[in-house]
Amino acid sequence: MNQALSFDDLVALDAAHVMQTYGRAPVAFVRGDGTRLWDADGREYLDFLAGLAVVGLGHAHPEVAAAIAEQARTLVHVSNLYYNEVQPQLAARLDSLLGGGGRVFFSNSGAEANECAIKLARRHGQANGGPERFHVLSAYGSFHGRTLTTLAATGQPQKQEVFQPLPAGFRQVPFDDIAALAAAMDERVCAVLLEVVQGEGGVQPASADYLRAVRALCDDREALLVVDEVQTGLGRTGRWFAFEHAGVAPDVVTMAKALGNGVPIGACWARAEVASAFKPGDHATTFGGQPLAARAALAVLEVMQRENVPARAERAGARLTRSLGRLPGVDAVRGVGLLLAAELAAGHEAPKVASACLEAGLVLNAVTPTALRLAPPLLVSDDEIDAAVGILGRVLAGEGA
Ligand SMILES: Cc1ncc(COP(=O)(O)O)c(C=O)c1O
């Protein structure tokens, strides 16, 4: 690694050699510890985005780092042509968090976890309802990934437009609207795919009544309820999984972001009867569930369970919600646990506020033109919450209008 690279040289190197698909903020982070990040000049930042809700246990968590290092020295990868000792242990632990009686397929990202869920739902639907039962209903405002199939399920037409034609069999309905869903539910539908809290769509929670009604509708029409917990899963909302708030039992659950605390890993869990629709050879990935990523995830779950991280996220989320709600310049706070959006008062533009916060040492992002997303590490301390809200308050007082 070239330590002497100036920031300007780094940007030029990126422009010359990296596909320019991202609009990046003007900073390069070089080190992290817990909720803190440092740039190359040694400037310290409070990280209230956690790498897009990924680093649940904070940066450089010592137990996760030690597990990764030990596994790296032992065995990183063998492919899924062979057993590895870690993968089934991780599957068993995830299954127990989901109530047991399920099976897990491991992938490398959230999109791939959803891809697996969609393929499984089609297999299950066609096996039980005939060749026409392959349609998936999802919601406007949703985000399920950037592969062509998960993009087809993503209810954001502007992201889909330039990639037409997308795979067939995907339709979107208004979010949190049971009548609209019921009207779209015909015998071709094999699954309803939903986020419990739409993350990229602006941190929009579904109501518990809606989720319970969706469950009943899926039962009635013999469709699977697939819950995308890629952003909400593993403690972020104050429960292991966000669907627990509504007391519903999904047939399929996907997750990724927080599972490896930054090491790429995704997972698709399904009830055993549903999972059995996949036959050997139906689905595969070279890296999924490899020893290195699985060992990182196992360490993450060990720490999360021991430290009761979901409960800590719920407490911290309540404090952050209260403090944000008191800030002049914040009109409303929405979200669950530590997946929050602060809707700004008229006169403030969220992208500008996010940039000013970054300059002032606070990392967060504009999830809509008028709202900021806050998703800090789940072990964030009260002092860190107070410091972050202090920075945001000063930025809002000096900026906008
Ligand atoms: C709810 C949800 N599903 C799926 C994805 C896609 O995950 P990935 O970017 O790991 O492919 C995301 C990413 O933000 C997400 O928030």
The ligand as a MOL file (V3000), in Angstrom:
LIG
                    3D

  0  0  0     0  0            999 V3000
M  V30 BEGIN CTAB
M  V30 COUNTS 16 16 0 0 0
M  V30 BEGIN ATOM
M  V30 1 C -32.7290 -4.0010 2.4210 0
M  V30 2 C -31.5790 -4.2380 1.5180 0
M  V30 3 N -31.5810 -5.3290 0.7380 0
M  V30 4 C -30.5580 -5.6120 -0.0770 0
M  V30 5 C -29.4600 -4.7800 -0.1600 0
M  V30 6 C -28.3340 -5.1030 -1.0930 0
M  V30 7 O -27.2240 -5.5230 -0.3620 0
M  V30 8 P -25.7580 -5.5160 -1.0430 0
M  V30 9 O -25.4210 -4.0930 -1.3080 0
M  V30 10 O -24.8870 -6.1790 -0.0110 0
M  V30 11 O -25.8670 -6.3260 -2.2850 0
M  V30 12 C -29.4070 -3.6310 0.6450 0
M  V30 13 C -28.2610 -2.7060 0.5780 0
M  V30 14 O -28.3180 -1.5810 1.0000 0
M  V30 15 C -30.5000 -3.3620 1.5050 0
M  V30 16 O -30.5070 -2.2670 2.2880 0
M  V30 END ATOM
M  V30 BEGIN BOND
M  V30 1 1 1 2
M  V30 2 1 2 3
M  V30 3 2 2 15
M  V30 4 2 3 4
M  V30 5 1 4 5
M  V30 6 1 5 6
M  V30 7 2 5 12
M  V30 8 1 6 7
M  V30 9 1 7 8
M  V30 10 2 8 9
M  V30 11 1 8 10
M  V30 12 1 8 11
M  V30 13 1 12 13
M  V30 14 1 12 15
M  V30 15 2 13 14
M  V30 16 1 15 16
M  V30 END BOND
M  V30 END CTAB
M  END
